[in-house]
Amino acid sequence: MTVESLLIWVLIGAVAGWLAGQIISGYGFGLVGNIIVGILGAIFGGWLLGGYLSVTDNGIVNAIITATVGAIILLFLIGLIRRAT
């Protein structure tokens, strides 16, 4: 992985984490936490959507959408776990 691709992952993660935090209000984790949630959401969203909206095929906007969907689901699950404890 090059430095450039790592920066793109961080940028996509930051945007996706921020968007997910705005959509699922009350579960923001700050900038670093949102980046981590966004990156994990990108991985989860890519697996969940099976590559239908991937960076290589359709561009960065679809990568952000995929990461945001994954981050929203991840934040929702984190919220369920927090409520259960």
C-alpha positions as CSV (number, residue, x, y, z in Angstrom):
1,M,0.0,0.0,0.0
2,T,1.4,3.3,-1.0
3,V,1.3,6.5,1.0
4,E,-1.1,8.0,-1.5
5,S,-3.6,5.1,-1.2
6,L,-3.4,5.2,2.6
7,L,-4.2,8.9,2.5
8,I,-7.2,8.2,0.2
9,W,-8.4,5.5,2.7
10,V,-8.1,8.1,5.6
11,L,-9.9,10.8,3.6
12,I,-12.8,8.4,2.6
13,G,-12.9,7.1,6.2
14,A,-13.1,10.7,7.6
15,V,-15.9,11.7,5.2
16,A,-17.9,8.5,5.7
17,G,-17.5,8.6,9.5
18,W,-18.6,12.2,9.6
19,L,-21.6,11.5,7.4
20,A,-22.5,8.5,9.4
21,G,-22.2,10.5,12.6
22,Q,-24.5,13.1,11.1
23,I,-27.1,10.6,10.0
24,I,-27.0,8.5,13.2
25,S,-26.9,11.4,15.6
26,G,-25.6,10.9,19.1
27,Y,-22.9,8.4,18.2
28,G,-20.0,10.5,17.1
29,F,-16.6,9.6,18.3
30,G,-14.6,12.7,17.4
31,L,-12.4,13.1,14.3
32,V,-10.1,10.1,15.0
33,G,-12.9,7.9,16.1
34,N,-15.0,8.8,13.0
35,I,-12.1,8.1,10.7
36,I,-11.7,4.6,12.3
37,V,-15.4,4.0,12.1
38,G,-15.4,5.2,8.5
39,I,-12.5,2.9,7.5
40,L,-14.1,-0.1,9.3
41,G,-17.4,0.9,7.6
42,A,-15.7,1.0,4.2
43,I,-14.4,-2.6,4.8
44,F,-17.8,-3.7,6.1
45,G,-19.7,-1.9,3.4
46,G,-17.5,-3.2,0.6
47,W,-18.0,-6.8,1.9
48,L,-21.8,-6.2,2.4
49,L,-22.4,-4.7,-1.0
50,G,-20.1,-7.2,-2.7
51,G,-18.2,-4.6,-4.8
52,Y,-21.3,-3.1,-6.4
53,L,-20.0,0.3,-5.6
54,S,-16.3,0.0,-5.6
55,V,-13.5,2.6,-6.1
56,T,-12.0,0.8,-9.1
57,D,-15.2,0.6,-11.0
58,N,-17.2,3.7,-10.3
59,G,-15.0,6.3,-8.6
60,I,-14.5,7.9,-5.2
61,V,-18.1,9.1,-4.7
62,N,-19.4,5.5,-4.8
63,A,-16.5,4.5,-2.4
64,I,-17.8,7.2,0.0
65,I,-21.3,5.9,-0.3
66,T,-20.2,2.4,0.3
67,A,-18.1,3.4,3.3
68,T,-21.0,5.6,4.7
69,V,-23.5,2.7,4.5
70,G,-21.1,0.4,6.3
71,A,-20.3,3.1,8.9
72,I,-24.0,3.7,9.5
73,I,-24.6,0.0,10.1
74,L,-21.5,-0.1,12.3
75,L,-22.7,2.9,14.4
76,F,-26.1,1.4,14.7
77,L,-24.7,-1.8,16.0
78,I,-22.4,0.1,18.4
79,G,-25.5,1.9,19.7
80,L,-27.3,-1.3,20.3
81,I,-24.4,-2.7,22.2
82,R,-24.1,0.5,24.3
83,R,-27.8,0.4,25.2
84,A,-27.6,-3.3,26.2
85,T,-24.8,-2.7,28.7
